[in-house]
């Protein structure tokens, strides 16, 4: 079989410019078992990003800390790649998010284990997760895991207020 260029069952490929990427199954490059999934740019001009993802109801994970992990192998990733997970409210509001862009996968690397950990709020409805590739490269993902973890496992959520000041600054533009 080698590479089978069909989106794996249960998964969708989407993103900013999915037409610049391809996805499928690979039975030659695997971490365990007989098959891995891959996402790769079609050429060096790949724009934006693509993701291989799925969405599930959050019901059984509400109020829990959830870890999504996988083994990932990369080849010539010129932009960035990473696992990601997002917790959404029924209104579409994003309640929690991490896409590893503060610790991206780049370059060529053998199989490594990565994870994203988020708290799933009680008011959540949907959990979206997958792997993304931004720009040129080829990534494989295998041996995925979804599990509830305890408070000893820190969340990886990218906090958008970490870089903000505690108080307003330079309000008179004299500083």
C-alpha positions, 0 to 999 in steps of 0.5 A: 500500500505504501501511501494511501491518499485518502483522508483516514476514516473518522477524520477530516482535512481542513484549514486555511488552504487545505488544497495545498496539502494532502493527507492519507495513511502510510504503512511503511513509516509507522511508530506502532501497529501497521499504519500511521496518518500523514499530512504533507505540503504538496510543494514548497509553495504551500500557503497557510496551514492544513489540519487533520482533525476530528470533533467530538461531544465534550459530555464525558469529559466535562469538568475533567483535565484532558490530555491528547497525545500522539507520536509525531515524526517530521521531515523538512518542516520549514514552517511549523507543526503541532498537535492541537486541541480546542474546547468550544461552547455551543455558541462557538466561543473558544473556552480553551486552546493549545496548538503548540505554536509556543513549542512548534515541531520544526525540521526533521525529527524521528518519532517523538511523543507530544501532548496538549492538556486542557481543562474541559469546562462544564459549559463546553459542548465540543472538543476539536483536536488534531495535528496541523502543518503550516507551510512546507513539510511532511508529518506523520502521527501514530499511537494517539491517546485521549485520557483524563489526567489529574491535577498533577499534569499541568495544562499546556493552554496558551494563555493569551494574557501571559504577556500583558501588563498588570496596569496601563502604561504610558497613558500620556505618551510621555514615557 
